[in-house]
């Protein structure tokens, strides 16, 4: 989670990834392979790119899938500083991510237990393990500071 917080604040340190946009909400995501090796990172880039789907989680999934050369990310873990929304939760399910770890809860749009629980919906064909509230205070503080 500390790596995801660093990505949220400073952006990924990869030249292949766009720089931090001052207007983007600071959410960071890190995708790890089954051995715990970092595969990809993402930071919100909606304002920077004009892409409504450029959430941190989606970008990390896209980059991780590209690096692995496959869309199935079974065995992988995604760590993100904010509870995923419905779009991101759906993408995590469809990508077959095994574990999702998030920091701050999002009562307005959260889809991992707050408003909805897409990630654990028994009607879906895949349900990752979910761990919420990890470094919650640090994650929430970062977001509150942004919105001030």
TORKOL-391464 format. One record per atom (N, C-alpha, C): residue number from 1; residue in three letters; atom name; z, x, y. Coordinates in nm, 3 decimals. Each point is the difference from the previous one (the first is absolute). Example, Ala and Ser with C-alpha at 12.3 -4.5 7.8 and 13.67 -1.06 7.14 Angstrom:
! residues 2
[1 ALA N [0.780 1.319 -0.569]]
[1 ALA CA [0.000 -0.089 0.119]]
[1 ALA C [0.000 0.090 0.120]]
[2 SER N [-0.072 -0.035 0.105]]
[2 SER CA [0.006 0.082 0.119]]
[2 SER C [0.073 -0.077 0.109]]
***
This chain:
! residues 148
[1 UNK N [0.000 0.083 -0.120]]
[1 UNK CA [0.000 -0.083 0.120]]
[1 UNK C [0.000 0.087 0.125]]
[2 UNK N [0.063 0.115 -0.008]]
[2 UNK CA [0.001 0.088 0.119]]
[2 UNK C [-0.143 0.046 0.033]]
[3 UNK N [-0.082 0.023 -0.101]]
[3 UNK CA [-0.139 0.038 0.025]]
[3 UNK C [-0.074 -0.117 0.066]]
[4 UNK N [0.022 -0.121 -0.046]]
[4 UNK CA [-0.066 -0.117 0.060]]
[4 UNK C [0.045 -0.018 0.145]]
[5 UNK N [0.126 0.024 0.029]]
[5 UNK CA [0.048 -0.008 0.138]]
[5 UNK C [-0.068 0.106 0.087]]
[6 UNK N [-0.017 0.119 -0.054]]
[6 UNK CA [-0.068 0.107 0.075]]
[6 UNK C [-0.145 -0.038 0.028]]
[7 UNK N [-0.068 -0.060 -0.097]]
[7 UNK CA [-0.138 -0.044 0.019]]
[7 UNK C [-0.005 -0.110 0.106]]
[8 UNK N [0.098 -0.089 -0.001]]
[8 UNK CA [0.004 -0.108 0.099]]
[8 UNK C [0.012 0.054 0.141]]
[9 UNK N [0.076 0.106 0.017]]
[9 UNK CA [0.026 0.056 0.132]]
[9 UNK C [-0.111 0.093 0.048]]
[10 UNK N [-0.041 0.090 -0.085]]
[10 UNK CA [-0.095 0.104 0.043]]
[10 UNK C [-0.140 -0.020 -0.052]]
[11 UNK N [-0.015 -0.087 -0.098]]
[11 UNK CA [-0.131 -0.018 -0.062]]
[11 UNK C [-0.019 0.100 -0.112]]
[12 UNK N [-0.098 -0.023 -0.083]]
[12 UNK CA [-0.028 0.090 -0.110]]
[12 UNK C [-0.046 0.135 0.052]]
[13 UNK N [0.035 0.107 -0.071]]
[13 UNK CA [-0.045 0.131 0.045]]
[13 UNK C [-0.126 0.043 -0.075]]
[14 UNK N [-0.090 -0.093 -0.014]]
[14 UNK CA [-0.127 0.028 -0.064]]
[14 UNK C [-0.112 -0.024 0.101]]
[15 UNK N [-0.093 0.095 0.015]]
[15 UNK CA [-0.108 -0.021 0.095]]
[15 UNK C [-0.093 -0.116 -0.038]]
[16 UNK N [0.007 -0.044 -0.126]]
[16 UNK CA [-0.085 -0.110 -0.044]]
[16 UNK C [0.054 -0.135 0.046]]
[17 UNK N [0.121 0.000 0.055]]
[17 UNK CA [0.064 -0.124 0.040]]
[17 UNK C [0.007 -0.004 0.152]]
[18 UNK N [-0.025 -0.118 0.055]]
[18 UNK CA [-0.001 -0.015 0.146]]
[18 UNK C [0.136 0.036 0.060]]
[19 UNK N [0.002 0.049 0.123]]
[19 UNK CA [0.127 0.034 0.066]]
[19 UNK C [0.080 -0.125 0.033]]
[20 UNK N [0.126 0.020 0.033]]
[20 UNK CA [0.089 -0.110 0.033]]
[20 UNK C [-0.052 -0.074 0.122]]
[21 UNK N [-0.008 -0.130 -0.011]]
[21 UNK CA [-0.040 -0.085 0.113]]
[21 UNK C [0.126 -0.049 0.070]]
[22 UNK N [0.008 0.017 0.129]]
[22 UNK CA [0.121 -0.036 0.074]]
[22 UNK C [0.032 -0.149 -0.008]]
[23 UNK N [-0.100 -0.084 -0.021]]
[23 UNK CA [0.022 -0.144 -0.002]]
[23 UNK C [0.027 -0.056 -0.139]]
[24 UNK N [-0.016 0.082 -0.103]]
[24 UNK CA [0.021 -0.047 -0.136]]
[24 UNK C [0.148 -0.001 -0.035]]
[25 UNK N [0.043 -0.106 -0.067]]
[25 UNK CA [0.139 -0.011 -0.044]]
[25 UNK C [0.027 0.115 -0.098]]
[26 UNK N [0.108 0.076 0.021]]
[26 UNK CA [0.025 0.118 -0.084]]
[26 UNK C [0.054 -0.034 -0.139]]
[27 UNK N [-0.093 -0.028 -0.089]]
[27 UNK CA [0.032 -0.022 -0.141]]
[27 UNK C [-0.070 0.109 -0.078]]
[28 UNK N [0.073 0.066 -0.088]]
[28 UNK CA [-0.058 0.107 -0.081]]
[28 UNK C [0.011 -0.032 -0.148]]
[29 UNK N [-0.101 0.043 -0.076]]
[29 UNK CA [-0.001 -0.021 -0.145]]
[29 UNK C [-0.044 0.127 -0.070]]
[30 UNK N [0.059 0.025 -0.116]]
[30 UNK CA [-0.035 0.116 -0.081]]
[30 UNK C [-0.020 -0.048 -0.143]]
[31 UNK N [-0.111 0.041 -0.060]]
[31 UNK CA [-0.030 -0.035 -0.139]]
[31 UNK C [0.022 0.124 -0.086]]
[32 UNK N [0.079 -0.016 -0.105]]
[32 UNK CA [0.030 0.109 -0.093]]
[32 UNK C [-0.059 -0.029 -0.136]]
[33 UNK N [-0.047 0.104 -0.068]]
[33 UNK CA [-0.054 -0.017 -0.136]]
[33 UNK C [0.118 -0.014 -0.098]]
[34 UNK N [-0.028 -0.025 -0.128]]
[34 UNK CA [0.108 -0.020 -0.097]]
[34 UNK C [0.095 0.119 -0.014]]
[35 UNK N [-0.044 0.120 0.038]]
[35 UNK CA [0.086 0.119 -0.006]]
[35 UNK C [0.074 0.026 0.130]]
[36 UNK N [-0.015 -0.087 0.099]]
[36 UNK CA [0.069 0.016 0.127]]
[36 UNK C [-0.072 0.089 0.098]]
[37 UNK N [-0.126 0.029 -0.027]]
[37 UNK CA [-0.081 0.082 0.091]]
[37 UNK C [-0.064 -0.091 0.105]]
[38 UNK N [0.008 0.039 0.126]]
[38 UNK CA [-0.058 -0.080 0.106]]
[38 UNK C [-0.151 -0.006 -0.013]]
[39 UNK N [-0.054 -0.121 -0.005]]
[39 UNK CA [-0.144 -0.022 -0.010]]
[39 UNK C [-0.063 -0.027 0.135]]
[40 UNK N [0.066 -0.085 0.079]]
[40 UNK CA [-0.060 -0.045 0.126]]
[40 UNK C [0.106 -0.058 0.091]]
[41 UNK N [-0.032 -0.003 0.128]]
[41 UNK CA [0.088 -0.061 0.098]]
[41 UNK C [-0.080 -0.094 0.088]]
[42 UNK N [0.070 -0.089 0.066]]
[42 UNK CA [-0.062 -0.089 0.096]]
[42 UNK C [0.098 -0.036 0.108]]
[43 UNK N [-0.052 -0.026 0.116]]
[43 UNK CA [0.078 -0.047 0.115]]
[43 UNK C [-0.082 -0.112 0.062]]
[44 UNK N [0.065 -0.100 0.052]]
[44 UNK CA [-0.075 -0.110 0.061]]
[44 UNK C [-0.105 0.056 0.096]]
[45 UNK N [-0.123 -0.051 -0.013]]
[45 UNK CA [-0.111 0.044 0.085]]
[45 UNK C [-0.082 -0.118 0.051]]
[46 UNK N [0.061 -0.117 0.008]]
[46 UNK CA [-0.075 -0.119 0.043]]
[46 UNK C [-0.052 0.016 0.142]]
[47 UNK N [0.086 0.040 0.091]]
[47 UNK CA [-0.041 0.016 0.139]]
[47 UNK C [-0.097 0.118 0.014]]
[48 UNK N [0.028 0.106 -0.069]]
[48 UNK CA [-0.081 0.120 0.009]]
[48 UNK C [-0.143 -0.024 -0.048]]
[49 UNK N [-0.014 -0.075 -0.112]]
[49 UNK CA [-0.131 -0.019 -0.062]]
[49 UNK C [-0.061 -0.137 0.027]]
[50 UNK N [0.079 -0.094 0.049]]
[50 UNK CA [-0.051 -0.136 0.017]]
[50 UNK C [-0.017 -0.073 -0.132]]
[51 UNK N [0.064 0.047 -0.104]]
[51 UNK CA [-0.011 -0.057 -0.135]]
[51 UNK C [0.127 -0.079 -0.031]]
[52 UNK N [-0.010 -0.132 -0.017]]
[52 UNK CA [0.119 -0.081 -0.026]]
[52 UNK C [0.066 0.031 -0.134]]
[53 UNK N [-0.071 0.065 -0.090]]
[53 UNK CA [0.059 0.033 -0.131]]
[53 UNK C [0.058 0.141 -0.003]]
[54 UNK N [0.001 0.071 0.111]]
[54 UNK CA [0.044 0.140 0.002]]
[54 UNK C [0.152 0.012 0.008]]
[55 UNK N [0.067 -0.064 -0.095]]
[55 UNK CA [0.144 0.014 -0.014]]
[55 UNK C [0.028 0.129 -0.077]]
[56 UNK N [0.118 0.056 0.020]]
[56 UNK CA [0.037 0.127 -0.063]]
[56 UNK C [-0.018 -0.005 -0.152]]
[57 UNK N [0.044 -0.109 -0.063]]
[57 UNK CA [-0.008 -0.010 -0.146]]
[57 UNK C [-0.144 -0.001 -0.048]]
[58 UNK N [-0.083 -0.080 0.065]]
[58 UNK CA [-0.141 -0.012 -0.041]]
[58 UNK C [-0.070 0.135 0.015]]
[59 UNK N [0.026 0.069 0.108]]
[59 UNK CA [-0.063 0.130 0.021]]
[59 UNK C [0.045 0.101 -0.104]]
[60 UNK N [0.128 0.001 -0.033]]
[60 UNK CA [0.049 0.091 -0.104]]
[60 UNK C [-0.062 -0.034 -0.136]]
[61 UNK N [-0.013 -0.129 -0.030]]
[61 UNK CA [-0.063 -0.041 -0.127]]
[61 UNK C [-0.147 0.044 -0.005]]
[62 UNK N [-0.073 -0.024 0.108]]
[62 UNK CA [-0.142 0.039 0.004]]
[62 UNK C [-0.016 0.151 -0.021]]
[63 UNK N [0.079 0.076 0.072]]
[63 UNK CA [-0.010 0.147 -0.008]]
[63 UNK C [0.044 0.051 -0.136]]
[64 UNK N [0.103 -0.060 -0.057]]
[64 UNK CA [0.046 0.040 -0.132]]
[64 UNK C [-0.103 -0.032 -0.108]]
[65 UNK N [-0.059 -0.118 0.007]]
[65 UNK CA [-0.103 -0.039 -0.096]]
[65 UNK C [-0.121 0.092 0.010]]
[66 UNK N [-0.037 0.033 0.122]]
[66 UNK CA [-0.113 0.091 0.020]]
[66 UNK C [0.030 0.137 -0.059]]
[67 UNK N [0.120 0.048 0.022]]
[67 UNK CA [0.038 0.132 -0.054]]
[67 UNK C [0.000 0.001 -0.153]]
[68 UNK N [0.049 -0.110 -0.060]]
[68 UNK CA [0.005 -0.009 -0.146]]
[68 UNK C [-0.135 -0.037 -0.061]]
[69 UNK N [-0.087 -0.060 0.081]]
[69 UNK CA [-0.129 -0.044 -0.051]]
[69 UNK C [0.006 -0.128 -0.081]]
[70 UNK N [0.102 -0.081 0.027]]
[70 UNK CA [0.014 -0.129 -0.071]]
[70 UNK C [0.085 -0.094 0.083]]
[71 UNK N [-0.019 -0.129 -0.020]]
[71 UNK CA [0.075 -0.099 0.077]]
[71 UNK C [0.134 -0.034 -0.063]]
[72 UNK N [0.013 0.022 -0.129]]
[72 UNK CA [0.127 -0.031 -0.068]]
[72 UNK C [0.100 0.112 0.029]]
[73 UNK N [0.109 -0.036 0.062]]
[73 UNK CA [0.102 0.099 0.038]]
[73 UNK C [0.127 -0.017 -0.083]]
[74 UNK N [-0.021 -0.038 -0.128]]
[74 UNK CA [0.115 -0.018 -0.088]]
[74 UNK C [0.078 0.132 -0.013]]
[75 UNK N [0.131 -0.014 -0.003]]
[75 UNK CA [0.087 0.116 -0.006]]
[75 UNK C [0.036 0.056 0.137]]
[76 UNK N [-0.070 -0.045 0.104]]
[76 UNK CA [0.023 0.052 0.135]]
[76 UNK C [0.113 -0.077 0.070]]
[77 UNK N [0.059 0.066 0.098]]
[77 UNK CA [0.106 -0.058 0.082]]
[77 UNK C [-0.043 0.003 0.145]]
[78 UNK N [0.016 -0.112 0.069]]
[78 UNK CA [-0.026 -0.004 0.143]]
[78 UNK C [0.134 -0.013 0.072]]
[79 UNK N [0.021 0.089 0.096]]
[79 UNK CA [0.121 -0.004 0.084]]
[79 UNK C [-0.046 -0.034 0.141]]
[80 UNK N [0.059 -0.103 0.060]]
[80 UNK CA [-0.042 -0.045 0.132]]
[80 UNK C [0.123 -0.037 0.083]]
[81 UNK N [-0.007 0.023 0.129]]
[81 UNK CA [0.116 -0.019 0.086]]
[81 UNK C [0.033 -0.145 0.032]]
[82 UNK N [-0.092 -0.092 -0.025]]
[82 UNK CA [0.020 -0.142 0.030]]
[82 UNK C [-0.043 -0.085 -0.118]]
[83 UNK N [0.072 -0.106 -0.025]]
[83 UNK CA [-0.035 -0.092 -0.108]]
[83 UNK C [-0.146 -0.043 0.014]]
[84 UNK N [-0.078 0.009 -0.107]]
[84 UNK CA [-0.142 -0.036 0.007]]
[84 UNK C [-0.023 -0.146 0.035]]
[85 UNK N [-0.109 -0.025 0.074]]
[85 UNK CA [-0.043 -0.136 0.032]]
[85 UNK C [-0.076 -0.057 -0.121]]
[86 UNK N [-0.048 -0.123 0.011]]
[86 UNK CA [-0.071 -0.061 -0.113]]
[86 UNK C [-0.128 0.075 -0.035]]
[87 UNK N [-0.075 0.046 0.101]]
[87 UNK CA [-0.123 0.075 -0.028]]
[87 UNK C [0.032 0.128 -0.077]]
[88 UNK N [0.098 0.073 0.047]]
[88 UNK CA [0.034 0.128 -0.063]]
[88 UNK C [0.061 -0.022 -0.139]]
[89 UNK N [0.084 -0.102 -0.012]]
[89 UNK CA [0.060 -0.031 -0.130]]
[89 UNK C [-0.110 -0.037 -0.100]]
[90 UNK N [-0.097 -0.078 0.044]]
[90 UNK CA [-0.112 -0.035 -0.088]]
[90 UNK C [-0.078 0.123 -0.041]]
[91 UNK N [-0.025 0.090 0.093]]
[91 UNK CA [-0.072 0.124 -0.032]]
[91 UNK C [0.079 0.085 -0.098]]
[92 UNK N [0.132 0.006 0.015]]
[92 UNK CA [0.083 0.077 -0.092]]
[92 UNK C [-0.006 -0.057 -0.142]]
[93 UNK N [0.003 -0.132 -0.010]]
[93 UNK CA [-0.011 -0.065 -0.131]]
[93 UNK C [-0.137 0.028 -0.061]]
[94 UNK N [-0.106 -0.021 0.078]]
[94 UNK CA [-0.136 0.019 -0.053]]
[94 UNK C [-0.029 0.145 -0.037]]
[95 UNK N [0.064 0.095 0.068]]
[95 UNK CA [-0.019 0.142 -0.031]]
[95 UNK C [0.085 0.044 -0.118]]
[96 UNK N [0.084 -0.088 -0.050]]
[96 UNK CA [0.087 0.028 -0.115]]
[96 UNK C [0.103 0.111 0.028]]
[97 UNK N [0.044 0.011 0.126]]
[97 UNK CA [0.105 0.097 0.034]]
[97 UNK C [0.125 -0.037 -0.081]]
[98 UNK N [0.066 0.099 -0.057]]
[98 UNK CA [0.114 -0.025 -0.088]]
[98 UNK C [0.131 -0.026 0.074]]
[99 UNK N [0.019 0.071 0.112]]
[99 UNK CA [0.127 -0.011 0.072]]
[99 UNK C [-0.026 -0.004 0.150]]
[100 UNK N [0.073 -0.087 0.070]]
[100 UNK CA [-0.006 -0.010 0.145]]
[100 UNK C [0.141 0.020 0.054]]
[101 UNK N [0.013 0.094 0.092]]
[101 UNK CA [0.128 0.029 0.065]]
[101 UNK C [-0.022 -0.022 0.149]]
[102 UNK N [0.087 -0.080 0.065]]
[102 UNK CA [-0.017 -0.019 0.143]]
[102 UNK C [0.133 0.011 0.073]]
[103 UNK N [-0.012 0.024 0.131]]
[103 UNK CA [0.117 0.021 0.084]]
[103 UNK C [0.052 -0.129 0.060]]
[104 UNK N [-0.050 -0.038 0.117]]
[104 UNK CA [0.049 -0.117 0.072]]
[104 UNK C [-0.056 -0.129 -0.056]]
[105 UNK N [0.083 -0.101 -0.002]]
[105 UNK CA [-0.044 -0.134 -0.038]]
[105 UNK C [-0.073 -0.061 0.118]]
[106 UNK N [-0.098 -0.087 -0.028]]
[106 UNK CA [-0.079 -0.066 0.104]]
[106 UNK C [0.010 -0.151 -0.018]]
[107 UNK N [0.098 -0.064 0.066]]
[107 UNK CA [0.023 -0.144 -0.022]]
[107 UNK C [-0.113 -0.090 0.049]]
[108 UNK N [-0.088 0.049 0.088]]
[108 UNK CA [-0.108 -0.084 0.054]]
[108 UNK C [-0.125 0.000 -0.088]]
[109 UNK N [-0.030 0.113 -0.065]]
[109 UNK CA [-0.125 0.009 -0.078]]
[109 UNK C [0.018 0.066 -0.136]]
[110 UNK N [0.121 0.034 -0.037]]
[110 UNK CA [0.024 0.074 -0.124]]
[110 UNK C [-0.037 -0.076 -0.126]]
[111 UNK N [-0.069 0.070 -0.091]]
[111 UNK CA [-0.045 -0.063 -0.124]]
[111 UNK C [0.055 0.072 -0.123]]
[112 UNK N [0.119 0.061 0.017]]
[112 UNK CA [0.067 0.066 -0.113]]
[112 UNK C [0.144 -0.051 -0.010]]
[113 UNK N [0.020 -0.125 0.042]]
[113 UNK CA [0.130 -0.060 -0.013]]
[113 UNK C [0.052 -0.071 0.124]]
[114 UNK N [-0.049 0.035 0.118]]
[114 UNK CA [0.051 -0.064 0.123]]
[114 UNK C [-0.055 -0.140 0.019]]
[115 UNK N [-0.128 -0.010 0.032]]
[115 UNK CA [-0.063 -0.129 0.023]]
[115 UNK C [-0.067 -0.050 -0.129]]
[116 UNK N [-0.071 0.088 -0.066]]
[116 UNK CA [-0.062 -0.026 -0.130]]
[116 UNK C [0.042 0.111 -0.095]]
[117 UNK N [-0.036 -0.015 -0.128]]
[117 UNK CA [0.025 0.107 -0.096]]
[117 UNK C [-0.123 0.018 -0.088]]
[118 UNK N [-0.109 0.038 0.063]]
[118 UNK CA [-0.128 0.019 -0.069]]
[118 UNK C [0.014 0.106 -0.109]]
[119 UNK N [0.072 0.107 0.029]]
[119 UNK CA [0.007 0.112 -0.095]]
[119 UNK C [0.067 -0.037 -0.132]]
[120 UNK N [0.085 -0.100 0.000]]
[120 UNK CA [0.070 -0.040 -0.123]]
[120 UNK C [-0.039 -0.139 -0.048]]
[121 UNK N [-0.109 -0.052 0.049]]
[121 UNK CA [-0.045 -0.135 -0.036]]
[121 UNK C [-0.045 -0.001 -0.146]]
[122 UNK N [0.066 -0.077 -0.082]]
[122 UNK CA [-0.030 -0.003 -0.145]]
[122 UNK C [-0.138 -0.057 -0.033]]
[123 UNK N [-0.062 -0.065 0.096]]
[123 UNK CA [-0.134 -0.056 -0.025]]
[123 UNK C [-0.107 0.107 0.006]]
[124 UNK N [0.030 0.116 0.054]]
[124 UNK CA [-0.099 0.108 0.012]]
[124 UNK C [0.001 0.086 -0.126]]
[125 UNK N [-0.110 0.071 -0.020]]
[125 UNK CA [-0.015 0.079 -0.122]]
[125 UNK C [0.067 0.136 0.006]]
[126 UNK N [0.051 0.039 0.115]]
[126 UNK CA [0.069 0.129 0.014]]
[126 UNK C [0.116 -0.016 0.097]]
[127 UNK N [0.114 0.056 -0.036]]
[127 UNK CA [0.118 -0.004 0.086]]
[127 UNK C [0.064 0.139 0.004]]
[128 UNK N [-0.011 0.068 0.114]]
[128 UNK CA [0.063 0.131 0.010]]
[128 UNK C [0.152 -0.011 0.012]]
[129 UNK N [0.068 0.109 -0.030]]
[129 UNK CA [0.142 0.008 0.030]]
[129 UNK C [0.012 0.010 0.152]]
[130 UNK N [0.102 -0.061 0.057]]
[130 UNK CA [0.016 -0.003 0.145]]
[130 UNK C [0.141 0.042 0.037]]
[131 UNK N [0.009 0.093 0.095]]
[131 UNK CA [0.128 0.046 0.052]]
[131 UNK C [-0.005 -0.008 0.151]]
[132 UNK N [0.078 -0.090 0.058]]
[132 UNK CA [-0.001 -0.019 0.144]]
[132 UNK C [0.127 0.049 0.066]]
[133 UNK N [-0.010 0.022 0.131]]
[133 UNK CA [0.116 0.040 0.077]]
[133 UNK C [0.036 0.148 -0.010]]
[134 UNK N [-0.094 0.083 -0.045]]
[134 UNK CA [0.024 0.144 -0.013]]
[134 UNK C [-0.017 0.065 0.137]]
[135 UNK N [0.103 0.068 0.048]]
[135 UNK CA [0.003 0.053 0.138]]
[135 UNK C [-0.037 -0.110 0.100]]
[136 UNK N [0.055 -0.117 -0.025]]
[136 UNK CA [-0.029 -0.118 0.082]]
[136 UNK C [0.035 0.022 0.146]]
[137 UNK N [0.114 0.058 0.028]]
[137 UNK CA [0.043 0.020 0.138]]
[137 UNK C [-0.097 0.088 0.076]]
[138 UNK N [-0.042 0.111 -0.061]]
[138 UNK CA [-0.094 0.092 0.064]]
[138 UNK C [-0.134 -0.068 0.026]]
[139 UNK N [-0.047 -0.075 -0.097]]
[139 UNK CA [-0.128 -0.070 0.013]]
[139 UNK C [0.006 -0.107 0.108]]
[140 UNK N [0.105 -0.078 0.000]]
[140 UNK CA [0.016 -0.107 0.099]]
[140 UNK C [0.017 0.056 0.140]]
[141 UNK N [0.073 0.110 0.013]]
[141 UNK CA [0.022 0.064 0.130]]
[141 UNK C [-0.133 0.045 0.060]]
[142 UNK N [-0.085 0.057 -0.081]]
[142 UNK CA [-0.132 0.046 0.045]]
[142 UNK C [-0.082 -0.118 0.054]]
[143 UNK N [0.001 -0.111 -0.072]]
[143 UNK CA [-0.076 -0.118 0.043]]
[143 UNK C [0.058 -0.063 0.126]]
[144 UNK N [0.133 -0.010 0.006]]
[144 UNK CA [0.063 -0.057 0.120]]
[144 UNK C [-0.034 0.084 0.124]]
[145 UNK N [0.002 0.131 -0.014]]
[145 UNK CA [-0.032 0.089 0.112]]
[145 UNK C [-0.144 -0.022 0.046]]
[146 UNK N [-0.092 -0.020 -0.093]]
[146 UNK CA [-0.140 -0.024 0.035]]
[146 UNK C [-0.015 -0.128 0.081]]
[147 UNK N [0.067 -0.106 -0.043]]
[147 UNK CA [-0.016 -0.130 0.064]]
[147 UNK C [0.077 -0.011 0.131]]
[148 UNK N [0.088 0.094 0.028]]
[148 UNK CA [0.067 0.003 0.131]]
[148 UNK C [-0.097 0.045 0.099]]
***
